[in-house]
């Protein structure tokens, strides 16, 4: 992770990182819903950022950092995806937009597949995740700092697994 020279936010080390940025990122603390935008631009996956208050997509970003996160899967939309075998927006991360990641935390990869799962899960354990203290979304996927209610690891930092990252600022 490094500071983005264009927006000042944190980003993964990728030279084409901001090639897809459109719109204006929300102000820190703004409640947003972020979902994977399936239209990959210039080879970099994108995330659509929708302000919760207005319901409008305000940015298409290569990365997002959220706090106080709720991981939402709409069951009706999931069933439609399964039935029609087409992709529809029915799962997202809802949280407060942030610019600065926390220090000394354990990031765990989270995944979701509508054909196999009815919620987001921790990639390494398969345990459901519905809330997280932090979420970091980028080209490498989705990572979360789990709060105590959803923490399936039960320990901090030293797991030796490739889907767990320790961030030291």
Secondary structure, DSSP 8 states (H G I E B T S, - for coil): -EE-TTTSSEE-S-TTGGGG-EE----TT-EEEEEEEEEEETTEEEEEEEETTT--EEEEES-EEEEEEEEEE-HHHHHHHHHHT-----EEEEEEE-SS--SSEEEEEEE--TTT-SSEEETTT--EE-EEEEEEEETTEEEEE--TTT-SS-S-S----TTEEEE--
